[in-house]
């Protein structure tokens, strides 16, 4: 998995993080990362370390804030 940090993006009220492959792979795969109840878009990155370098990773934040830094679907 690439060592670079994912980009933080807000679009139309949605918050997410996205990380592009560092190398230009012929086939790029996209993986959407959804956190569970009371999570956020930052929690899912610990699961990405074993993935190949050719994935575009997109982690979304749930739209309903439950408490500080905790969101629900």
C-alpha positions as CSV (number, residue, x, y, z in Angstrom):
1,X,0.0,0.0,0.0
2,X,1.3,3.5,-0.8
3,X,2.8,5.5,2.0
4,X,1.3,8.8,1.0
5,X,-1.6,10.3,2.9
6,X,-5.2,10.3,1.4
7,X,-6.6,13.6,0.3
8,X,-9.5,15.1,2.4
9,X,-12.4,16.3,0.3
10,X,-15.8,17.9,0.9
11,X,-18.3,17.9,-1.9
12,X,-21.9,19.0,-1.7
13,X,-22.0,18.4,2.1
14,X,-20.3,14.9,1.9
15,X,-16.9,14.4,3.5
16,X,-14.6,11.7,2.3
17,X,-10.9,10.8,1.8
18,X,-9.5,9.6,-1.4
19,X,-6.1,8.0,-2.2
20,X,-4.9,7.5,-5.7
21,X,-2.2,4.9,-6.6
22,X,1.3,6.4,-6.8
23,X,2.1,4.3,-9.8
24,X,0.2,4.5,-13.1
25,X,-1.3,1.0,-13.3
26,X,-3.0,-0.2,-16.5
27,X,-6.0,-1.4,-14.5
28,X,-7.1,0.7,-11.6
29,X,-9.5,-0.8,-9.0
30,X,-11.8,1.3,-6.8
31,X,-12.6,0.3,-3.3
32,X,-15.2,2.1,-1.3
33,X,-14.7,2.0,2.5
34,X,-17.7,2.4,4.7
35,X,-17.3,2.7,8.4
36,X,-19.8,1.3,11.0
37,X,-22.0,2.9,13.6
38,X,-20.3,5.8,15.3
39,X,-17.2,5.8,13.1
40,X,-15.8,8.2,10.6
41,X,-13.9,8.3,7.3
42,X,-10.5,8.0,9.0
43,X,-11.1,4.7,10.7
44,X,-11.0,2.5,7.6
45,X,-7.4,3.2,6.6
46,X,-6.0,0.6,9.0
47,X,-7.5,-2.0,6.8
48,X,-5.8,-0.8,3.6
49,X,-2.2,-1.7,4.3
50,X,-2.4,-5.2,2.8
51,X,-4.1,-4.0,-0.4
52,X,-2.1,-3.8,-3.7
53,X,-0.9,-0.4,-4.9
54,X,-3.3,-0.2,-7.8
55,X,-6.4,0.6,-5.8
56,X,-8.1,4.0,-5.7
57,X,-9.4,4.1,-2.1
58,X,-12.5,6.2,-1.2
59,X,-13.7,6.4,2.4
60,X,-17.0,8.2,3.0
61,X,-18.2,9.8,6.2
62,X,-21.8,9.0,7.2
63,X,-24.1,12.0,6.9
64,X,-25.6,12.1,10.5
65,X,-23.4,13.3,13.3
66,X,-24.0,11.3,16.5
67,X,-21.3,12.9,18.7
68,X,-17.9,14.4,18.3
69,X,-16.1,12.7,15.4
70,X,-18.7,9.9,15.4
71,X,-21.2,9.6,12.5
72,X,-24.0,7.2,11.7
73,X,-25.8,6.1,8.5
